[in-house]
Amino acid sequence: MYRTHYNGELRANNEKEKVKLVGWVSKKRNFGQLCFIDLRDTTGITQLVFDEAIAPKVKDVRNEYILQVSGTVEKRKDINPTLPTGEIEVIVDDVKIINTAKTTPLIVADETDALEDTRMEYRYLDLRRPIMQSRLKTRAKISRSMRDYLDHHGFLEVETPMLGKSTPEGARDYLVPSRVHPGSFYALPQSPQLYKQLLMIAGLDKYYQFARCFRDEDLRADRQTDFTQVDIETSFLSEQEIMDFTEEMLCKVMKEVKGIEV
């Protein structure tokens, strides 16, 4: 077993527990006979303490090394109020270096001095930054909250095809050549307009999907080549009813994701 807990889970009520953790080295500090390492994973950071007996095992460890440690949870004398795990630290009694790392071309932290080109070239490092992982988690929470609301109100989630007939709208379609029919092309959807009309005529009453949309146009402040939209279609609902349930859904999302009561 690689771990008993994630790094962001431990609290003061875990004091004296034997734990096993795994993660990336976020920061290392040497204080004479003692060595402190902040171990990071997708949930957060735990401070590790290495005494003089075990510190030599991590003397060459640098940021972004992957470590597996076992030890005992103790309360910290100097509480760090900025960390959820700031009341505790783990006194390490065994450590294993799972993988080493070279010096990274960008700072793996919320604040980084890397240029956009560097961030894109080393995207796997950029995505290690807690702020980037937080954005992905927030997006997932929004999607889950919307799905829960729509499912509860009788909407059916239907996934419509990516490859279809071109239906000219406000932008150019991306075209995909057909191998089976030379000279013919599929179009990637700008939005699933054709399919949601089909579903309504078929009598499905209420449907939704998280639809991927593609538009072959120049990038501008409010334009992207591809994006996701929540696509909703209903039959036999008034304009006011649609606005009411949309507002109610957004209030639910704000409360569940951001803790804001609208």
C-alpha positions in Angstrom: 0.0 0.0 0.0 1.5 3.3 -1.1 -0.4 5.4 1.5 -2.8 5.4 4.3 -3.8 9.0 3.9 -3.7 11.8 1.3 -1.4 14.8 2.3 -4.3 17.2 2.7 -6.3 15.0 5.0 -4.3 14.9 8.3 -5.6 17.0 11.2 -4.9 17.4 14.9 -7.3 14.5 15.7 -4.8 12.2 13.9 -2.1 12.9 16.5 0.0 9.8 17.4 -1.3 7.8 14.4 1.1 5.9 12.2 0.7 7.0 8.6 2.2 6.4 5.2 2.2 9.2 2.6 3.4 9.6 -0.9 3.8 12.8 -3.0 6.0 15.4 -4.6 8.6 17.5 -2.7 7.2 21.0 -2.7 9.8 22.6 -0.5 12.9 21.5 1.5 14.5 23.3 4.5 17.6 22.3 6.4 18.1 23.3 10.0 21.3 21.7 11.2 20.5 18.2 12.4 16.8 18.6 11.3 15.4 18.6 7.8 11.9 19.7 6.9 10.1 18.8 3.7 6.7 19.9 2.4 5.1 16.9 0.7 2.5 17.7 -1.9 -0.3 15.8 -3.7 -3.6 16.7 -5.3 -5.2 17.3 -1.9 -2.6 19.5 -0.3 0.6 19.6 1.7 1.9 17.9 4.8 5.1 19.0 6.6 7.6 16.1 7.2 10.3 16.2 9.8 13.5 14.2 9.4 15.8 14.0 12.5 19.6 13.4 12.4 19.2 9.7 12.2 17.2 9.7 8.9 18.0 13.1 7.4 21.1 11.8 5.5 18.7 9.7 3.4 17.2 12.8 1.9 20.3 15.0 1.8 20.3 15.0 -2.1 16.5 15.3 -2.4 15.3 18.4 -4.3 11.9 19.9 -5.4 9.7 17.5 -7.4 11.3 14.3 -6.2 8.6 11.7 -5.4 8.9 10.3 -1.9 7.1 7.6 0.1 7.3 8.1 3.8 6.0 6.5 7.0 5.9 8.1 10.4 3.9 9.4 13.3 1.6 12.4 13.3 2.5 15.0 15.9 1.1 18.4 16.8 3.2 21.3 15.6 4.6 23.8 18.1 4.4 26.6 15.6 1.0 26.3 13.9 0.8 27.4 10.3 -2.7 29.0 9.9 -2.4 29.3 6.1 -2.4 25.5 5.7 -5.4 23.2 6.4 -2.8 20.7 7.8 -0.9 23.5 9.6 -1.6 22.1 13.1 0.3 18.8 12.5 3.6 17.4 11.1 4.8 13.9 10.5 7.9 12.7 12.2 9.4 10.4 9.6 10.9 7.0 10.5 11.3 5.6 7.0 11.6 7.1 3.5 11.8 5.8 0.0 12.7 7.8 -3.0 10.3 6.7 -5.7 11.7 9.0 -8.4 14.2 11.8 -8.8 13.8 15.0 -10.7 15.9 17.6 -12.5 15.6 21.3 -11.7 12.3 22.3 -13.3 12.1 25.1 -15.9 9.2 26.7 -14.1 8.3 27.2 -10.4 5.6 24.6 -9.4 3.6 26.9 -7.2 0.5 29.1 -7.4 2.7 32.1 -8.3 5.1 31.3 -11.2 7.4 33.5 -13.2 7.2 31.3 -16.3 6.2 32.7 -19.6 3.1 31.3 -21.4 5.2 29.5 -24.0 7.2 27.7 -21.2 4.0 26.8 -19.4 2.5 25.3 -22.5 5.7 23.4 -23.4 5.9 21.9 -19.9 2.2 21.6 -19.4 2.5 18.6 -17.2 4.5 20.7 -14.7 2.1 23.7 -15.0 -0.8 21.4 -14.1 1.0 20.3 -10.9 0.5 23.9 -9.6 -2.2 23.8 -6.9 -4.1 26.8 -8.5 -4.4 24.9 -11.8 -5.6 21.7 -10.1 -8.1 23.8 -8.1 -9.6 25.2 -11.4 -10.0 21.7 -12.8 -11.7 20.5 -9.5 -14.0 23.6 -9.6 -15.0 22.8 -13.2 -15.8 19.2 -12.2 -17.9 20.4 -9.2 -19.9 22.8 -11.4 -20.6 20.0 -13.9 -21.7 17.6 -11.2 -23.9 20.2 -9.5 -25.6 21.0 -12.8 -26.1 17.3 -13.7 -27.6 16.6 -10.3 -30.1 19.4 -10.7 -31.1 18.5 -14.2 -31.4 14.8 -13.5 -33.6 15.6 -10.4 -35.9 17.7 -12.6 -36.4 14.9 -15.2 -33.9 16.0 -17.9 -32.4 13.1 -19.9 -28.7 13.4 -20.7 -28.1 12.5 -24.4 -24.7 12.6 -26.1 -25.0 13.6 -29.7 -22.5 12.8 -32.5 -19.4 14.8 -33.1 -19.3 14.0 -36.8 -22.3 15.2 -38.8 -23.6 17.2 -41.7 -22.6 20.8 -42.0 -25.3 23.2 -40.8 -23.9 26.7 -41.5 -24.2 29.2 -38.6 -22.3 32.2 -37.6 -18.8 30.7 -38.0 -16.9 28.3 -40.3 -17.1 24.6 -39.6 -14.1 22.5 -39.0 -14.2 19.7 -41.7 -13.0 16.1 -41.4 -12.4 14.2 -44.6 -14.2 10.9 -45.0 -12.0 7.9 -45.8 -15.0 5.8 -46.9 -16.4 8.5 -49.2 -13.5 10.3 -50.9 -14.2 13.9 -51.6 -16.9 14.1 -48.9 -16.4 15.7 -45.4 -17.9 15.6 -42.0 -18.3 18.8 -40.0 -17.5 19.2 -36.3 -20.5 20.8 -34.6 -20.6 24.5 -33.8 -23.4 23.5 -31.5 -25.8 20.5 -31.5 -28.7 22.5 -32.9 -29.7 19.9 -35.5 -29.7 17.1 -33.0 -31.6 18.8 -30.2 -34.4 19.7 -32.7 -34.5 16.1 -33.7 -34.8 15.0 -30.1 -37.6 17.4 -29.4 -39.6 16.3 -32.5 -39.0 12.7 -31.3 -40.9 13.5 -28.1 -38.1 13.2 -25.5 -39.6 16.3 -23.7 -36.5 17.5 -21.8 -32.8 16.8 -22.7 -29.4 18.2 -21.9 -25.8 17.6 -22.6 -22.4 19.0 -21.9 -21.6 19.7 -25.6 -18.2 20.2 -27.2 -18.4 22.9 -29.8 -15.9 23.8 -32.6 -15.7 27.0 -34.6 -13.0 27.7 -37.2 -12.5 31.4 -36.5 -9.8 33.7 -35.3 -9.2 33.9 -31.6 -10.6 37.0 -29.9 -11.4 38.0 -26.4 -14.7 36.1 -26.5 -13.9 33.5 -29.1 -12.2 30.1 -28.9 -11.7 27.4 -31.5 -13.4 24.9 -29.2 -15.3 25.2 -25.9 -18.0 23.4 -23.9 -21.5 24.6 -23.4 -24.4 23.2 -21.3 -27.0 22.6 -23.9 -30.6 22.3 -22.7 -33.8 21.8 -24.7 -37.4 21.4 -23.4 -40.9 21.0 -24.8 -44.1 22.7 -23.5 -42.4 25.1 -21.1 -43.0 28.8 -21.0 -40.3 31.4 -21.1 -40.8 32.2 -17.4 -40.5 28.5 -16.4 -37.2 28.2 -18.3 -35.8 31.3 -16.7 -36.9 30.2 -13.2 -35.3 26.7 -13.3 -32.1 28.2 -14.9 -31.8 30.7 -12.1 -32.5 28.0 -9.5 -29.8 25.8 -11.0 -27.3 28.6 -11.0 -28.1 29.4 -7.3 -27.5 25.7 -6.5 -24.2 25.7 -8.3 -23.0 28.9 -6.5 -23.9 27.5 -3.1 -22.4 24.0 -3.6 -19.3 25.1 -5.4 -18.4 28.5 -3.9 -20.5 28.5 -0.7 -22.3 31.6 -1.8 -26.0 32.0 -1.0 -27.8 33.8 -3.8 
